């Protein structure tokens, strides 16, 4: 009886010690996440403007910010641009990253050197990547247009032409982010049991069948995780758009984040911007729940 009591006291002390260790982290997370979320949710129902409300308090306007936001054709276009960008970027990043991971994993020599070289685009700061591509694609002195002109091909104003601006953003994001997918999938490929490959070869399975019946089933959770992370990251794209196009031309590259910056942050209309942030959060949660549900199944 005394022994059981001592064990229970030890368990209680262990739990208390664990809670005392994680409590600072919980407090920081609540301050850094829960408070800003509640703050944003509250002000999304007000007409809070930083300049106007320095002299008078913000007024409660219920759902007016949301109705104005959802009925704005520019916001609707921004949603479509964001969804389209996310779908295209994630598909290409997953395909390229997976193909490169399979290729590097199949190498007998030079895997370390290839890993280092392939990860360089992802390690570069986004600002550096955007400015470098803007220089290369400059209509005046960019190397891309100079090469096209030398070959007698038509040149473009890549970020100011409605036909090319959106595609260039997708290309740049794929170029920078595909190495991230490669890294995660390459690590997942390392954990696939070699015995399954040997058994499949003994049974006479082709490379395609080995890919679909051995490799992919073993790394499906990693594939789902990559797709989830890249979807969330692509959906909140801002820096490349802001640096390269600013949402133009003709709103053809404006994402949700760029729209909120142009019509909420820049004008200091934080009530309207908060409503947009809540809508964006809900959209991301919906997309994430779909991925997580499929991954669990």
Buried (B, 14 or more C-beta within 10 A) or exposed (E): EEEEEEEEEEEEEEEEEEEEEEEEEEEEEEEEEEEEEEEBBBBBBBBBBEEEBEEEEBEEBEEBBBEBBBEBEBBEBBBEBBBEBBEBBBBBBBEBBBBBBBEBBEEEEEEEEBBEEBBEBBEEEBEEBBEEBBEBBBBEEBEBBBEBEEEEEEEBBBBEBEEBBBEBBBBBBBBBBBBBBBBBBBEBBEEBEEEBBEEBEEEEBEEEEBBEEBBEEBBEEBBBBBBBBBBBBBBBBBBBBBBBBBBBBEBBBBBBBBBBBBBBBEBBBBBBBBBBBBBBBEBBEEBBEEBEEEBEE
